[in-house]
Structures are given as structure tokens and as C-alpha cells.
Amino acid sequence: MIHSPFFIYMTKKIKDNESIKPLINLLKVGQVSFKALDKFPFIYKLNPKAQLLKEKFLKIQDMSNILYLPDQFNEIFAKHGWICYGALSQKVLEESVKLGLENKIDEAKKTLIDSIDEIYIDLILIKCQSREHFKLRIDLLTLLKTDYLEKRYHACIPLLLAIIDGLANDISNHIGFFTESSQFELYDSITAHSSGLPFLKEIMNSSRKATNIEEITIPYRNGILHGRDLNFANKEVASKCWWVLAALIEWADERRINKQKNQESFLEILQSYNQTSRLNQRIDSWEKRTRKGSIFWQNQTTETLEKSSPEYTLLEFLQAWKNKQWGKLTPTLLHTIGKHQKKETKDIKVDYSSIDLLNFYIINSNDQSPSSTIIKTHLDYIKDRQNFIKEVSISLNYAHQDNGLPELRNEPNGKWFISQNSLSEILF
């Protein structure tokens, strides 16, 4: 009997990953143990700690369904062009699987497509800013974001496919995403599990030898770029291209870590799982701050703002720029994280000293995501002996201070950083 590649991929389960399987086994052991204890209820009276332990176990058991969701997601949606990846929103994961299991596939598809919105793409762009190879393509990706949001799917789909191929080529030593020899499976991974990114690559790389005028819903690379699939320009195909790019970021991060087998204890796994679960809950419960009017913001200074706010960081940055204190600019810029600060300060002085900043104030501030805010700012400056007055939308990202990866605002290891890309129009 010959099995399809999909069947072969699906016989391997994400729940059997080294970092997940011990936790599932522990839950099974706990389930059997407490069933046995329940037959002797007097034990709980003799030992109240046993009752507390059971209550904690039941809470963990209630949350344990998430351990099975990645497999369920891939079983339902991989053949349609979506795969589960490590950074996928728990809310989207749970909602889509629930709909899928209820056989409401069209509703589930709409949930997945609509999840690729401006906030989702902004998070991708933030991640790209701090990663080798990805940051080289920020300008193109920013243009593609505009194309996608303005429904120019015919423009963004082919270029996203080309960028995905080029990124895989750069990361894996000149082996593109769509080449037959490319290998994307990684040990102990959700994203790069055999049922995930490797399987999706096979689908997208399908041979498309005949010209087709029927609408497609999978981003077939060969059909689109070779002009065989002519009716490809729709939101579903475009959203799946962004989805693949998000998964590729996860794959690149995990590939760099090169995870090996370890002897992590059950307790460590439980602690890690609980931390991740709590973080996901905080992300899902995050809400934008109430927007203030321009009069409010024009009256704000570093004396009136909270030090933990993005607006405080921006005003400190602009004041240092106005005072030509180049050393104070360096640790505030996102692209300098992890680099030699003295060397970066020399480069920053070259970039910023050509502009005399005369005056500035905030016009408005708009939270974009749990880790990003865009602040429209009035800048009055002199450059090349000419006076300019401009409104500039300056992007700030809340990121880990050591590696530049996005953090949920106000997490202890993070701080606000300025994205120099948002100032490029006046700097260069």
C-alpha cells in the first residue's frame, strides 16, 4: 500500500516532541494516581496537602488541551496551506481548531485569513528588524504591507514568494525554500516538525505544468512565478504568504539554536509551559491605551510622563539629539542592540549631526501592538542650511535589552527602543 506524503507526515506527532511528551506522560500518571486516591477519600482528610495537589493538577489538566492543538491544527489545515508555528496566537489556534473540529471549515478559514491584519504584519516587521538576513528586506516588506492592506494582492504575492525563497537561500547556505534539496525539519520543533513547514514547502512547490484560469487558494510558487496559475490574486493566497514568512522567522531562530536532546525534568517543563501560558494570556488580554488629543501631548515633557512609556523614551531621545549628545542616542536605537556602543556612536554622530534639531513635540500616539507604538511627532530642524518643519511618524518597539527580540510592554527584561527606519526620510 502506497501512502501519500501527507499521510506519512501526519503519522509523526508534535505531541511526541521531547519537550512535550514528558508533560503528557506526567499528566497521564497523575490522572491514574488521583483516580486511585479517589477510591479512598479518607486519604484527603488525613493529608490535606494531597487535596491541594489534586486541585493544582486538575487546573493543569484543564489547560493541557493546548498540548494537542498543534497536531489537531496541522491535521485539519496543513492540506489547505496553513501550518502551526511556535509564535501562533493561542487565541487563533484554539478558535480555528474548535471550528475545524465542528466541521465549520469555511468559518475557520475566515478566522485564519482575517488574523493576518496590520498588527500581525507589524509584529513580523519588528521581528525582522533584529534578525540577520531579514532586516535587509525591511524596506521591501514595508511596501508589501501597504500593497496587502490596500488589496493589491497581484503585486505582493509574487514578491513575497521571491523574498521567502531568498531568505531561505541566505540562511541555509544557498539552498532556496522551493528547491527539492532544501531541508526544513528540525529536532523538537513545532514549526519545523515534519507535519509543519517541511510539509507546507512540498505543497507550495507542487508541479504546475498546465495553464490554469481557475482561482487557487494555495500559493503555488511554480504556478504563480512561471505564469501558469493566472487567477492567484486573492486575500487567502496573500495571507498564506505572510503566514509562511512568520513561520520562516521561527525556523531561522530555532535553526540557530540547534536544539539537541536533553534531560529536562518534568518540573522544568511544567514551569516553562506555565510561563508561556501566562505570557499568552497577557498578550491576548492586552488592550490599546485610550488615545489622547494633540493639546494633551503638546503639553507633555519628561517631567510629566511615566518613565516606562514610549513617549518618555522618544522625548529623551529627541532632547539628546537637540543637545548633540550622541552617546545618549546610541542605547536608545533598536539596531544598536548587541553591537559595540562606541563604534555605533561614531556612526550615529555622522548620521544625526548633519541636522540641527530646533524644536519638537508629540502630536499624537497610537499603540499598534503589545510591543509597538507609533508616535506622530512635530520636528523643526535645519539641514543643508534650509529650515524644515515636518510631521514624522516615529516607530518605537518594546524589546529585550540583550537580543532585541520583541517583548510584551512592561516585561522586566525589556525597554523601549527607537526604530531608525522611521526617521530615514529626514536622515538620508
Secondary structure, DSSP 8 states (H G I E B T S, - for coil): ----HHHHHHTS-GGGSTTTHHHHHHHHHHHHHHHHHHT-THHHHH-HHHHHHHHHHHHHHHHGGGGTHHHHHHHHHGGGT----TT--HHHHHHHHHHHHTT-HHHHHHHHHHTSSHHHHHHHHHHHHTSTTTGGGHHHHHHHHHHHHTT-HHHHHHHHHHHHHHHHHHHTTS--TTSTT-----TT-STTSTTSHHHHHHHHT----S-B-S--SS--HHHHHTT-B----SHHHHHHHHHHHHHHHHHHHHHHHT-------HHHHHHHHHHHHHHHHHHHH--------HHHHHT--TTTS-TTSHHHHHHHHHHHHHTT-HHHHGGGBGGGTTS-HHHHHHHHHHHHTTEEEEEEEEEEEEEEETTEEEEEEEEEEEETTEEEEEEEEEEEEEEETTT--B--TT-TTEEEEE-GGGGHHHH-
